Amino acid sequence: MTAGNQIERMEASIRAAGDLATAFARDPHRPAYHFIPPAAWMNDINGALFWKGRYHIFYQYNPDGAYWHLIQWGHASSIDLVHWVHHPVALTPDADGPDRKGCYSGGALVSKEGIPTLIYYGNPDGLCLARSSDDLLIKWTKDPGNPVIPQPAAGSADYGRYTIHDPCGWVANGLYYAAVNKSDPQGQGDAAYLFRSTDLRAWDFVDLFYQSRREWTEGEEDCAVPDFFPLGDRHMLLFCSHLQGSQYYIGQVRSELFYPEVHGRMSWEGGHLGGPRTLLDANGRRVFFDWVRELRGDERERASGWSGVMTVPRLLSLGPGGHLQIDPVPELEVLRLDDRRHESIDVPADSEVAVEGIGGDCLELTVEIDPREAREVGLKVWRSPGGEEETAVSYDAAASVLRVDVTRSSLDQEIRYTRYRRSQPHLAEREQYVSAQEGPFELAPGEPLTLRIFLDRSILEVFANRRQCVTQRIYPTRTDAVGVSLFARGGAARVLSLQAWPLAPTRM
């Protein structure tokens, strides 16, 4: 290639980068303060690690934008969980290696020797490891013994005994453990296989790690992208089923096996959380991240130049009775701009009250409501003046749910809110459109409803009384769909306080 050709290619690349940046700036649905990759496609949050004062996240990534083609591990880090620095790709497939078809999902741990270690499914050959020795975790060296747990081949002694998909790893009592998704439920429900090692290289198969129950999950659900860790005086298994999305168990470990006592979901019909991961930081906080799918369709995602977004970081803890508490990290408050506040707003039965002076598509709202006699009470966001587009967030006391109604969320006829179904085409006949996502939630007698709501162009996160959170993708089309209103149905309610902050973007 001549020097002239090199210059032409470089100039073309610079023009393309400038065009993409301009397109991103004009895109009304590209989030402003939620984490997204520099461009192209992402899904599952993979290894997450706090190391040398920085929060690191890794994620399934393809900078070329092809959905499942030669998946890599993207990498970003932050010192405050708000502003993220993009790093070079951490893991990429080797043409003749065990991960030649992709570096698929996995987790991260720190070895007994203090070495950051990634554990992942190298497609097609099995469980693989990579290690880093630099403080910023930029360079990773794959274990020469990969795959350390081979995918059982037909005719081998372990064929039919287990399969290797989506591992997570941890250290307990001086031993290494790995849990991997039992990816073919065969109507028996979600499950995971457990392996044990003394040195991360020689592994023994232990057993099925836990048994699921049909009163909790369906027979076709699996335990994809598991993450297992202590939480308070219990342990938590966080995972995503390809049928229903992100969920968790809380329970106890006895004789190396996990016994669930509580089951909960983080995504319901109409929601699209699908790749969770946590880390433990220097303050002992369990920080949660998850991937939120797009609903625009593959062609429109490719045309936009980006796909996928991460939730705001959340803190997980155990509340009274051993149930999960969920909070947005307080670090997000640094993004707050102009504080606006209303107090003591009466909302008559079966009415709607517009809130003056509050609106936008990048907001944080904190609302405290006394439901009084109302059967359903809440607020509408992304509301156009005539209500042509609006998204209703409410507490339905009769149904005991926290609801996000998407009936009028978008005039875009190509947006269809469906039951979560990620990659199981044989279940396509079960896909159905939904009008609302509903998470179970109930107020105690006399307890006010306290909502913290984050809006960011196409993503909505609603935290209720620290014990429930509903996440929803929204794609408004109208530039005037920025209003906020309050409503009550079946009885009157009083809004004790409503506080709003426009939130500053974290990228140009």
C-alpha positions as CSV (number, residue, x, y, z in Angstrom):
1,M,0.0,0.0,0.0
2,T,1.4,3.4,-1.0
3,A,1.8,6.3,1.4
4,G,-1.0,8.1,-0.5
5,N,-3.4,5.2,0.0
6,Q,-2.6,5.0,3.7
7,I,-3.5,8.7,4.0
8,E,-6.7,8.3,2.1
9,R,-7.8,5.4,4.3
10,M,-6.9,7.3,7.5
11,E,-8.9,10.4,6.3
12,A,-11.8,8.1,5.4
13,S,-11.7,6.6,8.9
14,I,-11.6,10.1,10.5
15,R,-14.6,11.2,8.4
16,A,-16.5,8.0,9.3
17,A,-15.8,8.6,13.0
18,G,-17.0,12.2,12.7
19,D,-20.2,11.1,10.9
20,L,-20.9,8.5,13.6
21,A,-20.4,11.0,16.4
22,T,-22.8,13.4,14.7
23,A,-25.4,10.7,14.2
24,F,-25.1,9.7,17.9
25,A,-25.5,13.3,19.0
26,R,-28.7,13.6,17.0
27,D,-30.1,10.2,18.1
28,P,-33.0,11.0,20.5
29,H,-32.9,7.4,22.0
30,R,-29.2,7.1,22.7
31,P,-28.8,7.3,26.5
32,A,-26.9,10.3,27.9
33,Y,-25.8,9.1,31.3
34,H,-26.3,5.3,31.3
35,F,-23.3,3.2,30.3
36,I,-23.1,2.2,26.6
37,P,-20.1,1.0,24.6
38,P,-18.4,3.4,22.2
39,A,-20.4,2.0,19.3
40,A,-21.9,-1.2,17.9
41,W,-23.4,-4.1,19.9
42,M,-23.3,-5.2,23.5
43,N,-25.1,-7.7,25.7
44,D,-24.4,-9.5,28.9
45,I,-22.3,-7.8,31.6
46,N,-19.6,-10.4,32.2
47,G,-16.8,-10.2,34.8
48,A,-17.1,-7.2,37.1
49,L,-14.3,-6.5,39.5
50,F,-13.1,-3.8,41.9
51,W,-9.4,-3.5,41.5
52,K,-6.8,-0.9,42.7
53,G,-9.5,1.7,43.3
54,R,-11.4,1.3,40.0
55,Y,-14.6,-0.4,39.1
56,H,-14.2,-2.6,36.1
57,I,-16.9,-4.0,33.9
58,F,-16.6,-6.4,31.0
59,Y,-19.3,-7.2,28.6
60,Q,-20.2,-9.3,25.5
61,Y,-19.2,-7.0,22.6
62,N,-18.8,-7.0,18.9
63,P,-17.3,-3.8,17.5
64,D,-18.3,-4.9,14.0
65,G,-21.9,-4.9,15.1
66,A,-22.8,-8.5,14.1
67,Y,-25.0,-10.0,16.7
68,W,-23.4,-13.4,17.6
69,H,-20.4,-13.3,15.2
70,L,-17.0,-13.8,17.0
71,I,-18.1,-12.4,20.4
72,Q,-15.4,-10.5,22.3
73,W,-15.2,-9.0,25.8
74,G,-15.5,-5.2,25.9
75,H,-13.9,-3.4,28.9
76,A,-14.5,-0.2,30.7
77,S,-13.6,1.2,34.2
78,S,-14.6,4.0,36.5
79,I,-13.6,5.6,39.8
80,D,-17.1,6.8,40.6
81,L,-19.6,4.4,38.9
82,V,-20.8,7.4,36.9
83,H,-18.1,8.4,34.4
84,W,-16.6,5.5,32.5
85,V,-13.3,5.1,30.5
86,H,-13.4,2.8,27.6
87,H,-10.4,0.4,27.3
88,P,-9.2,-1.9,24.5
89,V,-11.1,-5.1,24.0
90,A,-10.0,-7.5,26.8
91,L,-10.6,-10.9,25.2
92,T,-10.9,-11.7,21.5
93,P,-11.1,-15.2,19.9
94,D,-8.0,-16.9,18.7
95,A,-8.3,-18.4,15.2
96,D,-7.0,-21.8,16.2
97,G,-7.8,-21.6,20.0
98,P,-10.5,-23.2,22.1
99,D,-12.5,-19.9,21.9
100,R,-12.2,-19.7,18.1
101,K,-16.0,-19.3,17.7
102,G,-16.2,-16.6,20.4
103,C,-15.3,-15.6,24.0
104,Y,-18.7,-16.1,25.5
105,S,-20.1,-15.1,28.9
106,G,-18.4,-15.6,32.2
107,G,-17.2,-13.9,35.4
108,A,-14.2,-12.6,37.3
109,L,-12.4,-13.4,40.5
110,V,-9.2,-12.7,42.3
111,S,-7.1,-15.8,42.8
112,K,-5.6,-17.0,46.1
113,E,-2.4,-15.5,44.9
114,G,-4.0,-12.1,44.3
115,I,-4.2,-12.2,40.5
116,P,-7.3,-10.9,38.7
117,T,-8.7,-13.8,36.7
118,L,-11.4,-14.0,34.0
119,I,-13.4,-17.3,33.7
120,Y,-15.4,-17.7,30.5
121,Y,-16.9,-20.1,28.0
122,G,-14.5,-20.5,25.1
123,N,-16.8,-21.5,22.3
124,P,-16.8,-24.4,21.4
125,D,-14.2,-26.2,23.5
126,G,-15.1,-25.3,27.2
127,L,-14.2,-23.3,30.3
128,C,-11.3,-21.0,29.8
129,L,-9.2,-18.7,32.0
130,A,-7.3,-15.4,31.4
131,R,-5.1,-13.4,33.9
132,S,-3.9,-9.8,34.1
133,S,-0.9,-8.4,35.9
134,D,-1.2,-4.7,35.2
135,D,-3.0,-2.3,37.5
136,L,-5.6,-1.1,34.9
137,L,-6.4,-4.7,33.7
138,I,-5.7,-3.8,30.1
139,K,-3.7,-6.8,29.0
140,W,-4.9,-10.3,29.6
141,T,-3.0,-13.5,29.1
142,K,-5.0,-16.7,28.3
143,D,-4.1,-19.8,30.3
144,P,-2.0,-22.2,28.1
145,G,-4.0,-25.1,29.5
146,N,-7.3,-23.8,28.1
147,P,-9.9,-25.2,28.2
148,V,-9.3,-26.1,31.8
149,I,-12.7,-27.9,31.8
150,P,-13.3,-29.3,28.3
151,Q,-16.7,-29.5,26.8
152,P,-17.4,-33.2,26.9
153,A,-17.2,-34.7,23.4
154,A,-19.4,-37.5,22.1
155,G,-18.1,-40.8,23.3
156,S,-16.1,-39.4,26.3
157,A,-16.7,-40.5,29.8
158,D,-18.4,-37.2,30.8
159,Y,-20.6,-36.9,27.7
160,G,-24.2,-36.4,28.9
161,R,-23.0,-35.8,32.4
162,Y,-22.6,-32.1,32.1
163,T,-22.0,-29.3,29.5
164,I,-20.0,-26.1,29.8
165,H,-21.8,-22.7,29.3
166,D,-21.7,-19.3,31.1
167,P,-19.3,-20.0,34.1
168,C,-18.9,-18.0,37.2
169,G,-16.1,-18.6,39.8
170,W,-15.4,-17.9,43.4
171,V,-13.1,-18.8,46.3
172,A,-14.4,-20.4,49.5
173,N,-12.6,-22.2,52.3
174,G,-9.4,-22.2,50.3
175,L,-10.9,-23.9,47.3
176,Y,-12.0,-22.6,43.9
177,Y,-15.6,-23.3,42.7
178,A,-17.2,-22.8,39.3
179,A,-21.0,-22.9,38.5
180,V,-22.0,-23.3,34.9
181,N,-25.4,-23.1,33.3
182,K,-27.3,-26.4,32.7
183,S,-28.4,-25.0,29.3
184,D,-30.8,-27.6,28.3
185,P,-33.6,-27.7,30.9
186,Q,-35.7,-30.4,29.1
187,G,-38.8,-29.2,31.0
188,Q,-37.1,-29.7,34.4
189,G,-36.3,-26.0,35.0
190,D,-33.2,-23.9,35.7
191,A,-30.1,-25.6,37.2
192,A,-26.4,-25.2,37.4
193,Y,-23.5,-27.7,37.5
194,L,-20.8,-27.2,40.2
195,F,-17.1,-27.9,39.8
196,R,-14.3,-27.7,42.4
197,S,-10.5,-27.1,42.1
198,T,-7.5,-26.4,44.3
199,D,-5.4,-24.6,41.6
200,L,-7.8,-23.4,38.9
201,R,-6.3,-26.0,36.5
202,A,-7.5,-29.4,37.6
203,W,-11.2,-29.5,38.2
204,D,-13.6,-32.1,39.7
205,F,-17.3,-32.3,38.9
206,V,-19.3,-32.1,42.2
207,D,-23.0,-32.2,41.4
208,L,-26.0,-30.2,40.4
209,F,-25.5,-27.0,42.4
210,Y,-29.1,-26.5,43.3
211,Q,-32.7,-27.7,42.5
212,S,-35.3,-25.3,41.2
213,R,-39.0,-25.5,41.9
214,R,-41.9,-25.1,39.5
215,E,-43.8,-22.7,41.8
216,W,-40.8,-20.3,41.3
217,T,-39.7,-20.9,37.7
218,E,-41.0,-22.5,34.5
219,G,-39.8,-25.9,33.2
220,E,-38.1,-24.3,30.1
221,E,-36.1,-21.7,32.1
222,D,-32.3,-22.1,32.5
223,C,-29.6,-20.6,34.7
224,A,-27.7,-18.5,32.2
225,V,-24.9,-16.1,33.2
226,P,-24.9,-17.2,36.9
227,D,-23.3,-15.0,39.6
228,F,-22.9,-16.5,43.1
229,F,-21.9,-14.5,46.2
230,P,-22.5,-14.0,50.0
231,L,-25.1,-11.4,50.9
232,G,-25.5,-10.6,54.5
233,D,-25.9,-13.9,56.4
234,R,-27.1,-15.7,53.3
235,H,-25.9,-16.4,49.7
236,M,-27.4,-15.1,46.5
237,L,-27.5,-16.8,43.1
238,L,-28.2,-14.2,40.4
239,F,-28.9,-15.4,36.9
240,C,-30.9,-14.9,33.7
241,S,-33.1,-17.4,32.0
242,H,-33.4,-17.2,28.3
243,L,-37.2,-17.4,28.7
244,Q,-37.9,-14.9,31.5
245,G,-34.9,-12.7,32.0
246,S,-33.0,-11.7,35.1
247,Q,-33.8,-13.2,38.5
248,Y,-32.3,-14.5,41.7
249,Y,-32.4,-16.9,44.6
250,I,-31.4,-16.2,48.2
251,G,-30.6,-19.2,50.4
252,Q,-27.9,-21.1,52.3
253,V,-24.9,-23.3,51.4
254,R,-24.6,-26.7,53.0
255,S,-22.0,-29.3,52.1
256,E,-21.0,-27.2,49.0
257,L,-24.5,-27.2,47.6
258,F,-27.0,-24.3,47.5
259,Y,-30.4,-24.4,49.0
260,P,-32.7,-21.6,47.8
261,E,-35.2,-20.1,50.3
262,V,-36.4,-17.0,48.4
263,H,-36.9,-16.5,44.7
264,G,-37.4,-13.1,43.0
265,R,-37.4,-11.7,39.5
266,M,-35.9,-8.5,38.2
267,S,-37.7,-8.5,34.9
268,W,-41.3,-9.5,34.1
269,E,-43.3,-9.8,30.9
270,G,-42.6,-6.7,28.8
271,G,-39.2,-6.2,30.5
272,H,-35.9,-7.0,29.0
273,L,-33.1,-7.3,31.6
274,G,-30.9,-10.1,30.5
275,G,-27.3,-10.2,31.6
276,P,-26.6,-9.4,35.3
277,R,-23.3,-9.3,37.2
278,T,-22.1,-7.9,40.5
279,L,-18.9,-6.9,42.3
280,L,-17.8,-6.3,45.9
281,D,-16.2,-2.9,46.3
282,A,-13.7,-1.6,49.0
283,N,-16.6,-0.4,51.1
284,G,-18.2,-3.9,51.3
285,R,-21.0,-2.9,48.9
286,R,-22.5,-5.4,46.5
287,V,-22.8,-3.4,43.3
288,F,-25.2,-4.8,40.6
289,F,-25.1,-4.1,36.8
290,D,-27.4,-5.6,34.1
291,W,-27.8,-5.4,30.3
292,V,-31.1,-4.0,28.9
293,R,-32.1,-5.1,25.4
294,E,-33.3,-3.0,22.6
295,L,-36.7,-3.4,21.0
296,R,-36.1,-1.6,17.7
297,G,-35.2,-4.7,15.6
298,D,-31.8,-5.8,14.2
299,E,-31.9,-3.6,11.0
300,R,-32.7,-0.4,12.9
301,E,-30.1,-1.2,15.5
302,R,-27.4,-1.7,12.9
303,A,-28.4,1.5,11.1
304,S,-28.2,3.5,14.4
305,G,-24.6,2.3,15.0
306,W,-25.3,1.1,18.6
307,S,-27.3,-1.5,20.5
308,G,-27.7,-2.2,24.2
309,V,-27.4,-0.2,27.4
310,M,-26.5,-1.0,31.1
311,T,-28.7,-0.2,34.0
312,V,-27.5,2.4,36.5
313,P,-25.3,0.7,39.1
314,R,-27.4,-0.6,42.0
315,L,-26.7,-1.6,45.5
316,L,-28.0,-5.0,46.7
317,S,-28.4,-5.8,50.4
318,L,-30.6,-7.9,52.7
319,G,-33.5,-6.2,54.4
320,P,-35.8,-7.3,57.2
321,G,-36.9,-10.9,56.8
322,G,-34.1,-11.7,54.5
323,H,-35.6,-10.1,51.4
324,L,-33.7,-8.1,48.9
325,Q,-33.2,-4.4,49.1
326,I,-32.3,-2.5,45.9
327,D,-31.0,1.1,45.7
328,P,-29.4,3.2,43.0
329,V,-25.8,4.0,44.0
330,P,-25.6,7.5,45.7
331,E,-22.7,8.5,43.4
332,L,-25.4,9.3,40.7
333,E,-26.4,12.4,42.7
334,V,-23.3,14.2,41.2
335,L,-25.3,14.4,38.0
336,R,-28.1,16.5,39.5
337,L,-28.5,20.0,38.1
338,D,-31.4,22.4,38.7
339,D,-33.4,21.2,41.8
340,R,-37.2,21.6,41.4
341,R,-39.7,20.8,44.1
342,H,-43.4,20.6,44.7
343,E,-45.2,19.7,48.0
344,S,-48.7,18.8,49.2
345,I,-50.5,18.2,45.9
346,D,-54.0,16.8,46.2
347,V,-55.0,14.4,43.4
348,P,-58.8,13.9,43.3
349,A,-60.2,10.5,42.5
350,D,-60.1,9.5,38.8
351,S,-58.2,12.6,37.8
352,E,-54.9,13.7,36.4
353,V,-52.9,16.8,37.5
354,A,-50.1,18.2,35.3
355,V,-47.0,19.2,37.1
356,E,-45.8,22.6,36.0
357,G,-42.1,23.4,35.6
358,I,-40.9,19.8,35.5
359,G,-40.2,17.8,32.4
360,G,-37.5,16.4,30.2
361,D,-36.1,13.1,28.8
362,C,-33.0,13.0,31.2
363,L,-34.4,13.3,34.7
364,E,-34.3,11.9,38.2
365,L,-37.6,12.1,40.1
366,T,-38.2,11.4,43.8
367,V,-41.9,11.2,44.7
368,E,-43.5,10.4,48.0
369,I,-47.3,9.7,47.9
370,D,-49.9,9.0,50.5
371,P,-52.3,6.7,48.5
372,R,-55.2,7.3,50.9
373,E,-58.3,5.8,49.2
374,A,-56.8,5.4,45.7
375,R,-56.9,2.0,44.2
376,E,-54.1,3.0,41.8
377,V,-51.8,6.0,42.1
378,G,-48.8,7.2,40.3
379,L,-47.4,9.6,37.6
380,K,-46.9,9.8,33.9
381,V,-43.6,10.6,32.3
382,W,-42.5,11.3,28.7
383,R,-46.0,12.8,28.3
384,S,-47.0,14.8,25.3
385,P,-49.5,17.7,26.0
386,G,-52.4,15.8,24.6
387,G,-51.4,12.4,26.0
388,E,-50.7,11.0,22.6
389,E,-47.5,9.6,24.0
390,E,-47.0,8.9,27.7
391,T,-45.7,6.2,30.1
392,A,-47.6,5.6,33.3
393,V,-45.8,4.5,36.4
394,S,-48.1,3.4,39.2
395,Y,-48.7,1.4,42.4
396,D,-51.9,-0.8,42.0
397,A,-53.0,-1.6,45.5
398,A,-55.7,-4.0,44.4
399,A,-53.3,-6.1,42.2
400,S,-50.3,-5.6,44.6
401,V,-48.0,-4.6,41.7
402,L,-45.6,-1.8,40.7
403,R,-46.7,-1.1,37.1
404,V,-45.1,0.5,34.0
405,D,-47.9,0.9,31.4
406,V,-46.4,1.1,27.9
407,T,-49.8,1.3,26.0
408,R,-49.0,4.8,24.8
409,S,-45.3,4.9,25.2
410,S,-44.5,5.2,21.5
411,L,-46.3,6.1,18.3
412,D,-43.7,4.1,16.5
413,Q,-45.6,1.1,15.1
414,E,-42.5,-1.0,14.8
415,I,-41.9,-1.0,18.6
416,R,-43.6,-4.0,20.1
417,Y,-43.4,-4.7,23.9
418,T,-43.2,-8.5,24.2
419,R,-42.7,-11.2,26.7
420,Y,-38.9,-11.7,27.2
421,R,-37.6,-14.3,24.8
422,R,-33.9,-14.1,24.0
423,S,-32.7,-17.0,21.9
424,Q,-35.0,-19.9,22.0
425,P,-36.7,-20.0,18.6
426,H,-38.6,-23.1,19.5
427,L,-40.5,-21.0,22.0
428,A,-41.5,-18.4,19.4
429,E,-45.1,-19.4,19.6
430,R,-45.2,-18.2,23.2
431,E,-44.2,-14.6,22.3
432,Q,-47.0,-12.2,22.9
433,Y,-47.4,-8.4,23.1
434,V,-47.9,-6.9,26.6
435,S,-49.4,-3.6,27.6
436,A,-47.5,-3.2,30.9
437,Q,-44.7,-4.6,32.9
438,E,-45.7,-5.5,36.5
439,G,-43.4,-6.4,39.4
440,P,-45.0,-7.7,42.6
441,F,-45.1,-5.0,45.3
442,E,-47.2,-4.2,48.3
443,L,-47.3,-1.3,50.8
444,A,-47.7,-2.0,54.5
445,P,-50.8,-0.3,56.1
446,G,-50.0,3.4,56.5
447,E,-46.7,3.2,54.5
448,P,-46.3,5.9,51.9
449,L,-45.2,5.1,48.4
450,T,-41.7,6.3,47.7
451,L,-40.5,6.3,44.1
452,R,-37.1,7.1,42.6
453,I,-37.3,7.3,38.9
454,F,-34.5,7.7,36.3
455,L,-35.3,8.7,32.7
456,D,-32.6,8.6,30.1
457,R,-34.0,9.1,26.5
458,S,-35.0,5.5,26.0
459,I,-34.6,3.8,29.3
460,L,-36.7,4.1,32.5
461,E,-35.8,2.7,35.9
462,V,-38.3,2.8,38.8
463,F,-37.2,2.1,42.4
464,A,-40.0,1.6,44.9
465,N,-39.5,1.8,48.7
466,R,-36.0,0.2,48.3
467,R,-37.5,-3.2,47.7
468,Q,-38.6,-3.3,44.1
469,C,-37.3,-2.0,40.8
470,V,-38.8,-2.2,37.3
471,T,-36.7,-1.4,34.2
472,Q,-38.3,-0.6,30.8
473,R,-37.1,0.5,27.4
474,I,-39.2,3.4,25.9
475,Y,-39.0,5.0,22.5
476,P,-41.0,8.2,22.3
477,T,-41.3,9.8,18.9
478,R,-42.6,13.3,19.7
479,T,-40.2,16.0,20.7
480,D,-42.9,17.4,23.1
481,A,-43.3,14.1,25.0
482,V,-41.4,15.5,28.0
483,G,-44.1,16.3,30.5
484,V,-44.9,14.9,33.9
485,S,-48.4,14.5,35.5
486,L,-49.9,12.8,38.6
487,F,-53.0,10.6,38.7
488,A,-55.2,8.6,41.0
489,R,-57.8,6.0,40.2
490,G,-60.6,4.7,42.4
491,G,-60.1,7.3,45.2
492,A,-58.2,10.4,46.1
493,A,-54.5,10.6,46.9
494,R,-52.0,13.2,48.1
495,V,-48.5,13.7,46.8
496,L,-46.5,14.7,49.9
497,S,-43.5,15.8,47.9
498,L,-42.1,15.6,44.3
499,Q,-38.5,16.6,43.6
500,A,-36.9,16.6,40.2
501,W,-33.4,17.1,38.8
502,P,-32.3,17.3,35.1
503,L,-29.3,15.0,34.9
504,A,-26.0,16.0,33.3
505,P,-24.8,13.8,30.4
506,T,-21.7,11.7,31.0
507,R,-20.5,11.8,27.4
508,M,-20.5,14.1,24.5
